[in-house]
Every structure is written in structure tokens, then in C-alpha cells.
């Protein structure tokens, strides 16, 4: 009897519990997410799933309690890995009731909202993101079919319009020496994959742009997720800000197997490049001029860097140029000094025909005292002769008698009154 009573009580309790869980009027204390689930269960409504095609734009409306799922299927090629780029846009979404986009892949999830808030102030109603190709470059997979799900939802009480488009990037892999041109903005970053050839151990990644907008490019390892937004691009790898031109030299040892992503995104302001603070102005989704204001054209090229032998050759060539400059300068100065010395000696040295001319005295090294004006005993009339200033200066400078004799002979030829053939000493 007691067992029968317990069984009846259990049945009644289960019945009351089931009646309490039947969907009915929703009180205000139930969360919005739970309400939307109960409404879909009560009405039999399920998330709408669409078999989508790449390159085909899709438009629709979502509101609180509705959800649309786009399913994309493609074949991943092992020989040439490809990436998927998703572009979304909404003119009616607001910061209080944004549109939520979630991309589900085989081994990862990427989500963002529209409008996309940059630094909590700038709002962009158009967002483009590249999905990470799930390490295909580094690991390698066989040709297989993969599926990507793009979910669109919102918590807005009023319907919000949206537009989505997914495309396959066939030029996702960079080649050495081949430039790549593209547009980037704070809400539309771009990145590409590069693998060093076997014959290169060092490359130079160069970026250039005709505009002065501040941007940053980063080199990141082949991993997911890829940090491609202004708020997180500096978390991983090597990065550098730029306005016009920038370059980063990369060695093979920096990244496994010499493989890396090149990520480029525009900064919300130019303060990171100029160092000057700017007045932050909220974005106006309806202003085309504002949306184009932070769009930057970028030219990207990855080229081989100089080898060790080329580096050493360049250093030695520079040193050789400096050495040759100093050697040539020294030789010019030395030749000029030799020519000047020969010119001075040529004007003072006796000619061959004058080697036999008798000097004034037999001692060629002894200078003559030109200060004597009074005759001494045994002196000739030469002592009383007033010498020209040139000869006096020659005596004063301490020239030898041979030089003085030559000067005297030249002077006698000029004046026409040459002295005798010789002179007697004291």
C-alpha cells in the first residue's frame, strides 16, 4: 500500500512539472535569448539555412528571435591553398542594437559586429574580414571538401537590413618580386601568405602608399587566429607603422619553414605615426566622404635581401673608395711639392756652362760680410763697391758663394757693367 501511494505521488509530481515547462506567456524576468528559443519551439520556427554560393551577394532582414545561416561549401586544394573573404554591410544597425556575424569553420570561429567600433568611438557599417585558412600552408591537407557557416543575428526589436558576400581569394599566396596592390581601412584589413623559396634565406618585405594615412603592417606566423585589427595587430610577430614607405628584413629562422602572413591595417588616427594628438570624430555611416577618408592604397612586394657576400663586397668597396681618395690626394700634393721644389732649385742652381766660372772667393761655404764699407789693408776696390740690394739680400739669407756668383753674373749682364773674371780674397 505504501509503495502504491509513493508511485501515485511521483506520477502527480511529474505531471505538474511538465505543465509548468510548457511554453506560455513569457514574464519580463526571462532573458531575451531564452524568450527567442521558446518562441521558436512553440511556433516550430528554426534558423533559416541557405545554401550560398561564393561571389553571390545576399540581402535580408533579421530582428530579435530570428537568425539566418549561410552555408558555403568548397574544395580546399593542397597545392594552392586559398582563403575566403567575407564582406558584410548594414545601414540600419546601431551601436545599441548591432548586427552579429559569426563564421564557423572546421577548427575555428570568427565573429564581429556591425557597426564595428574602433577604439570605442569610430563606428563602421561596412566590414571585410579574411578567414584564416586553418594552417594549410604549414600543415598541408589533401584535397577535401570543407563547409563554412556564416550566421547573421540581431537583438533589435525592429528588423535590420544587411548585405553579405563571400569570395574565394585565388591570389592569397605572395610570390617573390611580384607587387600586390590593394585597399585597406580600419574595418577592412588585408593579409596575404608568403613562403620563402628554398634558395633564399633572407627577404625584405616592402610596403608603400601614395597617401599619408597612418597604417601598420605586421609579419605573423602561419597560425589561427590572425590578428588583423587595430586593437590587436601588435600582439604577435613583428610590426611597423608607416605612412608612405616601410620595410622589414626577415630571415628564414624568424618563422617556421620561412612561412608567414603579411597583415596590413589602417589606424583610426594618425597619432601613432605623427606623435600628435587628434580630435576623434565619430563616424557617420551615411557620409561617403568620411568612409573614404580612412581608405589607404597600399603596394606590397617581397623581394630577396642582399646575401652575406654582397654585404661584405659593399663594405669593402666603400672602404676602398675612401682609401683611393686619400691616396690620390696624397699623390697630388706630393707631385705639387716636387714641382715647386724643382722650380726653386732651377732658378738658383748653376747651369753646366757656368760651372767653370770663378767665384768671388775660394771658400764656397763661407758667407761674405757685406757690412764693410771701409777698405782694409790689402783689400781691393771690390770691398768699397756698393752691391745691389738683390745680392745683399742673398748674403743676408746665407746663400753659398756659388749661388751669389750666379746672381752677380746675371746682374752684370742686365746692367752691362760686368766685373772682372775673378776677385782676390783677403
C-alpha positions as CSV (number, residue, x, y, z in Angstrom):
1,X,0.0,0.0,0.0
2,X,2.8,2.4,0.9
3,X,4.5,1.6,-2.4
4,X,1.4,2.4,-4.3
5,X,1.0,5.8,-2.6
6,X,4.6,6.7,-3.4
7,X,4.1,5.8,-7.0
8,X,1.0,7.9,-7.3
9,X,2.7,10.9,-5.7
10,X,5.6,10.6,-8.2
11,X,3.3,10.5,-11.2
12,X,1.4,13.6,-10.0
13,X,4.7,15.5,-9.4
14,X,6.0,14.7,-12.8
15,X,2.7,15.8,-14.4
16,X,2.7,19.2,-12.6
17,X,6.4,19.7,-13.6
18,X,5.6,19.0,-17.3
19,X,2.7,21.5,-17.2
20,X,5.0,24.2,-15.7
21,X,7.5,23.8,-18.6
22,X,5.0,24.1,-21.4
23,X,5.7,27.4,-23.4
24,X,3.3,30.1,-22.5
25,X,3.2,33.7,-21.7
26,X,6.7,35.0,-21.1
27,X,7.3,37.1,-18.0
28,X,9.6,40.1,-18.1
29,X,12.2,38.3,-15.9
30,X,13.1,35.8,-18.7
31,X,16.2,36.7,-20.7
32,X,15.7,37.7,-24.4
33,X,17.7,34.7,-25.6
34,X,15.5,32.3,-23.7
35,X,12.4,34.0,-24.9
36,X,13.5,33.7,-28.6
37,X,14.3,30.0,-28.1
38,X,10.8,29.3,-26.5
39,X,9.1,31.2,-29.3
40,X,10.9,29.2,-31.9
41,X,10.0,26.0,-30.1
42,X,6.4,27.0,-29.7
43,X,5.9,28.1,-33.3
44,X,8.2,25.5,-34.8
45,X,10.4,28.1,-36.3
46,X,14.1,27.1,-36.9
47,X,17.0,29.2,-38.0
48,X,16.8,29.7,-41.8
49,X,19.7,27.9,-43.6
50,X,20.6,28.9,-47.1
51,X,23.0,27.1,-49.4
52,X,25.0,30.0,-50.6
53,X,27.5,30.4,-53.5
54,X,30.7,32.3,-53.5
55,X,30.7,35.6,-55.3
56,X,26.9,36.0,-55.0
57,X,25.6,38.9,-52.8
58,X,22.7,38.1,-50.4
59,X,20.4,40.5,-48.6
60,X,17.9,40.0,-45.9
61,X,16.3,41.2,-42.6
62,X,16.8,40.0,-39.1
63,X,15.4,41.0,-35.7
64,X,15.1,39.7,-32.2
65,X,14.4,36.0,-32.4
66,X,15.4,35.4,-36.0
67,X,18.6,34.0,-37.4
68,X,19.9,33.3,-40.9
69,X,22.7,30.9,-41.7
70,X,24.5,30.8,-45.0
71,X,26.3,27.6,-45.8
72,X,29.3,27.8,-48.2
73,X,31.0,24.6,-49.5
74,X,34.3,24.5,-51.4
75,X,37.2,22.1,-52.1
76,X,40.5,23.0,-50.5
77,X,43.4,22.4,-52.8
78,X,46.7,21.3,-51.1
79,X,48.9,22.6,-53.9
80,X,47.4,26.1,-53.8
81,X,45.8,27.0,-50.5
82,X,43.0,29.6,-50.8
83,X,41.4,31.9,-48.3
84,X,37.8,33.2,-48.0
85,X,37.0,36.8,-47.6
86,X,33.6,37.9,-46.2
87,X,32.2,41.3,-46.7
88,X,29.2,42.5,-44.7
89,X,27.3,45.8,-44.6
90,X,24.2,47.2,-42.8
91,X,22.8,50.7,-43.0
92,X,20.3,50.3,-40.2
93,X,22.4,48.7,-37.4
94,X,23.2,50.9,-34.4
95,X,25.6,50.6,-31.5
96,X,22.8,49.8,-29.1
97,X,21.4,47.1,-31.4
98,X,24.2,45.8,-33.6
99,X,24.1,43.0,-36.2
100,X,26.1,40.0,-35.1
101,X,28.1,37.9,-37.6
102,X,29.6,34.6,-36.6
103,X,31.7,32.5,-39.0
104,X,32.1,28.8,-38.1
105,X,34.9,26.8,-39.7
106,X,36.2,23.3,-39.1
107,X,38.7,24.4,-36.4
108,X,37.8,27.9,-35.6
109,X,35.3,30.7,-35.1
110,X,35.5,34.3,-36.1
111,X,32.9,36.9,-35.0
112,X,32.4,40.6,-35.2
113,X,29.6,43.1,-35.1
114,X,28.2,45.9,-37.3
115,X,28.8,48.7,-36.8
116,X,32.3,47.8,-35.9
117,X,33.6,50.0,-33.1
118,X,37.2,51.1,-33.4
119,X,38.6,52.4,-30.1
120,X,35.1,52.6,-28.8
121,X,34.2,55.7,-30.8
122,X,34.6,55.1,-34.5
123,X,31.8,53.0,-36.0
124,X,32.0,51.4,-39.4
125,X,28.9,50.0,-41.1
126,X,31.0,48.1,-43.7
127,X,33.4,45.3,-42.6
128,X,35.5,42.9,-44.6
129,X,37.5,40.1,-43.0
130,X,39.7,37.4,-44.4
131,X,39.1,33.9,-42.8
132,X,42.2,32.1,-41.6
133,X,42.9,29.2,-44.0
134,X,43.5,26.9,-41.0
135,X,47.3,26.3,-41.3
136,X,47.1,24.8,-44.7
137,X,50.3,26.4,-45.7
138,X,52.2,24.9,-42.7
139,X,50.5,21.5,-42.2
140,X,49.2,20.6,-45.6
141,X,46.0,18.7,-46.2
142,X,44.6,16.5,-49.0
143,X,42.1,17.8,-51.4
144,X,38.9,17.7,-49.4
145,X,35.5,19.4,-49.2
146,X,35.0,22.0,-46.5
147,X,32.0,23.9,-45.3
148,X,31.9,27.4,-43.8
149,X,28.8,28.7,-42.0
150,X,28.0,32.4,-41.8
151,X,25.4,33.2,-39.1
152,X,23.6,36.5,-39.0
153,X,21.5,37.5,-36.0
154,X,20.4,40.6,-34.0
155,X,18.7,41.6,-30.8
156,X,16.9,44.6,-32.3
157,X,13.1,44.8,-31.8
158,X,12.8,46.2,-35.3
159,X,14.1,44.4,-38.5
160,X,17.6,45.3,-39.6
161,X,18.7,45.1,-43.2
162,X,22.1,43.6,-44.2
163,X,24.1,42.5,-47.2
164,X,26.7,39.7,-47.2
165,X,29.1,38.4,-49.9
166,X,31.8,35.8,-49.6
167,X,34.5,35.3,-52.2
168,X,37.5,33.0,-52.6
169,X,40.9,34.7,-52.8
170,X,42.8,33.0,-55.6
171,X,45.8,35.4,-55.2
172,X,46.2,34.7,-51.5
173,X,49.8,33.5,-51.9
174,X,52.5,36.1,-52.5
175,X,55.3,35.5,-55.0
176,X,58.8,36.8,-54.7
177,X,59.3,40.0,-56.6
178,X,55.7,40.4,-57.7
179,X,54.0,43.5,-56.3
180,X,50.4,43.4,-54.9
181,X,48.1,46.5,-54.8
182,X,45.0,46.6,-52.6
183,X,42.9,48.9,-50.4
184,X,42.7,48.8,-46.6
185,X,40.8,50.7,-43.9
186,X,40.4,50.3,-40.2
187,X,37.4,48.0,-40.7
188,X,38.7,46.3,-43.8
189,X,42.2,44.9,-43.1
190,X,44.1,42.7,-45.6
191,X,46.6,39.9,-45.2
192,X,48.4,37.5,-47.5
193,X,50.6,34.5,-47.0
194,X,54.3,34.1,-48.2
195,X,56.7,31.2,-48.2
196,X,60.4,31.7,-48.8
197,X,61.9,29.8,-51.7
198,X,64.5,27.1,-51.0
199,X,67.3,29.3,-52.4
200,X,66.6,32.3,-50.2
201,X,67.5,32.7,-46.5
202,X,66.5,36.4,-46.2
203,X,63.9,38.6,-47.8
204,X,62.8,42.2,-47.5
205,X,59.1,43.0,-47.1
206,X,58.3,46.5,-48.5
207,X,55.1,48.5,-48.4
208,X,54.5,51.9,-50.0
209,X,51.5,54.2,-50.4
210,X,50.7,57.5,-52.1
211,X,48.7,58.8,-49.1
212,X,49.8,60.0,-45.7
213,X,47.3,57.9,-43.6
214,X,48.9,56.1,-40.7
215,X,48.9,52.4,-41.1
216,X,50.7,49.4,-39.6
217,X,51.9,46.2,-41.2
218,X,52.8,43.1,-39.3
219,X,54.5,39.8,-40.1
220,X,52.8,36.9,-38.2
221,X,53.4,33.1,-38.1
222,X,51.1,30.8,-40.0
223,X,48.6,30.3,-37.2
224,X,45.0,31.0,-36.4
225,X,43.6,33.4,-35.4
226,X,45.2,36.1,-37.4
227,X,45.4,39.5,-35.5
228,X,44.4,42.0,-38.2
229,X,42.5,44.7,-36.3
230,X,43.8,48.0,-34.9
231,X,43.3,46.8,-31.4
232,X,45.3,43.5,-31.7
233,X,47.7,43.6,-34.7
234,X,50.6,44.4,-32.4
235,X,50.1,41.3,-30.2
236,X,52.0,38.8,-32.4
237,X,55.0,38.8,-34.7
238,X,56.9,41.8,-36.0
239,X,55.1,45.1,-36.8
240,X,56.0,48.6,-38.0
241,X,53.9,51.7,-38.5
242,X,54.2,53.7,-41.7
243,X,52.7,56.5,-43.8
244,X,54.5,56.4,-47.1
245,X,57.1,53.7,-47.1
246,X,58.4,51.0,-44.7
247,X,60.4,47.7,-44.9
248,X,61.2,44.8,-42.7
249,X,64.0,42.3,-43.3
250,X,63.1,38.7,-42.4
251,X,65.4,35.8,-42.0
252,X,64.2,32.2,-42.5
253,X,64.9,31.4,-38.9
254,X,62.4,34.0,-37.7
255,X,59.4,31.9,-38.8
256,X,59.0,28.1,-39.1
257,X,59.8,26.9,-42.6
258,X,60.1,30.6,-43.7
259,X,56.3,31.0,-43.9
260,X,54.4,34.0,-42.5
261,X,51.4,36.3,-43.0
262,X,51.8,39.9,-44.1
263,X,49.0,41.9,-42.4
264,X,48.1,45.5,-43.2
265,X,45.5,47.7,-41.5
266,X,44.9,51.5,-41.3
267,X,45.0,53.2,-37.9
268,X,41.9,55.0,-36.7
269,X,44.0,58.2,-36.3
270,X,47.4,59.3,-37.4
271,X,48.7,60.0,-33.8
272,X,50.7,56.7,-33.8
273,X,52.8,57.9,-36.8
274,X,53.0,61.7,-36.1
275,X,53.0,61.7,-32.4
276,X,50.4,64.4,-32.3
277,X,47.0,64.1,-30.6
278,X,44.0,64.4,-32.9
279,X,40.4,65.2,-32.2
280,X,38.4,62.0,-32.5
281,X,35.3,62.5,-34.5
282,X,32.5,59.8,-34.5
283,X,31.9,58.1,-37.8
284,X,28.9,59.0,-39.8
285,X,27.6,55.8,-41.6
286,X,25.7,57.9,-44.1
287,X,28.7,60.0,-45.1
288,X,30.5,58.6,-48.1
289,X,33.3,61.2,-47.7
290,X,34.0,60.0,-44.2
291,X,34.1,56.3,-45.2
292,X,36.6,57.1,-47.9
293,X,38.7,59.3,-45.7
294,X,40.5,56.4,-44.0
295,X,40.9,54.2,-47.0
296,X,44.5,53.7,-48.0
297,X,46.0,52.3,-51.2
298,X,49.0,50.0,-50.4
299,X,51.6,48.4,-52.7
300,X,53.2,45.3,-51.2
301,X,56.2,43.5,-52.6
302,X,58.5,40.8,-51.1
303,X,62.0,40.7,-52.6
304,X,65.3,39.0,-51.9
305,X,67.7,40.7,-49.5
306,X,71.4,41.0,-50.1
307,X,73.5,38.0,-49.3
308,X,76.5,37.9,-46.9
309,X,78.9,38.0,-49.8
310,X,77.2,41.0,-51.3
311,X,77.2,42.7,-47.9
312,X,80.9,42.2,-47.5
313,X,81.6,43.3,-51.0
314,X,79.6,46.5,-50.4
315,X,81.6,47.2,-47.2
316,X,85.0,46.7,-48.8
317,X,84.0,48.7,-51.9
318,X,83.1,51.6,-49.6
319,X,86.4,51.3,-47.7
320,X,88.3,51.1,-51.0
321,X,86.8,54.3,-52.3
322,X,87.9,56.2,-49.2
323,X,91.4,54.7,-49.4
324,X,91.7,55.6,-53.1
325,X,90.6,59.1,-52.3
326,X,93.3,59.6,-49.7
327,X,96.0,58.0,-51.9
328,X,95.2,60.2,-54.9
329,X,95.1,63.3,-52.7
330,X,98.5,62.4,-51.2
331,X,100.0,61.8,-54.6
332,X,98.7,65.1,-56.0
333,X,100.1,67.0,-53.0
334,X,103.4,65.2,-53.3
335,X,103.8,65.9,-57.0
336,X,102.9,69.5,-56.4
337,X,105.6,69.8,-53.7
338,X,108.2,68.2,-56.0
339,X,107.4,70.5,-58.8
340,X,107.6,73.6,-56.6
341,X,110.9,72.4,-55.1
342,X,112.4,71.8,-58.6
343,X,111.2,75.2,-59.7
344,X,113.0,76.9,-56.8
345,X,116.2,74.9,-57.4
346,X,116.1,75.5,-61.1
347,X,116.2,79.3,-60.5
348,X,119.2,79.0,-58.1
349,X,121.3,76.1,-59.4
350,X,124.3,77.0,-61.9
351,X,123.9,75.9,-65.5
352,X,126.5,73.5,-66.9
353,X,128.3,76.2,-68.9
354,X,128.6,78.2,-65.7
355,X,130.3,75.5,-63.6
356,X,133.8,76.8,-64.5
357,X,133.2,80.4,-63.6
358,X,135.5,81.6,-60.8
359,X,133.8,82.6,-57.6
360,X,134.4,85.6,-55.6
361,X,136.3,83.5,-53.0
362,X,137.7,80.0,-52.9
363,X,135.7,79.1,-49.8
364,X,132.2,78.4,-51.2
365,X,130.7,77.8,-47.8
366,X,131.8,80.9,-46.1
367,X,129.4,83.8,-46.3
368,X,130.8,87.3,-47.2
369,X,130.4,90.2,-44.8
370,X,128.6,92.9,-46.8
371,X,128.7,95.4,-44.0
372,X,132.3,96.5,-44.6
373,X,132.4,100.0,-46.1
374,X,136.0,100.9,-45.2
375,X,138.9,99.3,-47.0
376,X,141.3,97.0,-45.0
377,X,144.9,96.5,-45.6
378,X,145.5,94.6,-48.8
379,X,141.9,94.9,-49.9
380,X,140.9,95.7,-53.5
381,X,138.3,98.1,-54.8
382,X,135.6,95.4,-54.7
383,X,135.3,95.9,-50.9
384,X,134.3,99.5,-51.5
385,X,131.8,98.6,-54.2
386,X,128.2,99.1,-53.2
387,X,126.4,95.9,-54.0
388,X,122.9,95.8,-55.4
389,X,120.0,95.0,-53.0
390,X,119.4,91.6,-54.5
391,X,123.0,90.5,-53.8
392,X,122.9,92.0,-50.3
393,X,119.7,90.0,-49.6
394,X,121.4,86.9,-50.9
395,X,124.3,87.4,-48.5
396,X,121.9,88.1,-45.6
397,X,119.9,84.9,-46.3
398,X,123.1,82.9,-46.0
399,X,123.4,81.6,-49.6
400,X,126.5,79.9,-50.7
401,X,129.2,81.7,-52.9
402,X,128.2,79.7,-56.0
403,X,124.7,81.0,-55.8
404,X,125.9,84.5,-55.2
405,X,128.3,84.3,-58.1
406,X,125.5,83.3,-60.4
407,X,123.3,86.2,-59.2
408,X,126.2,88.6,-59.7
409,X,126.8,87.4,-63.3
410,X,123.1,87.7,-64.2
411,X,123.1,91.2,-62.7
412,X,126.1,92.2,-64.7
413,X,124.5,91.1,-67.9
414,X,121.5,93.1,-67.1
415,X,123.4,96.4,-66.3
416,X,126.1,96.0,-68.9
417,X,128.9,96.6,-66.4
418,X,130.2,93.1,-65.6
419,X,133.1,92.9,-63.1
420,X,136.4,91.2,-63.8
421,X,137.0,87.5,-64.3
422,X,137.9,86.9,-60.6
423,X,138.4,88.5,-57.2
424,X,141.1,88.2,-54.7
425,X,140.2,87.1,-51.2
426,X,141.6,88.7,-48.0
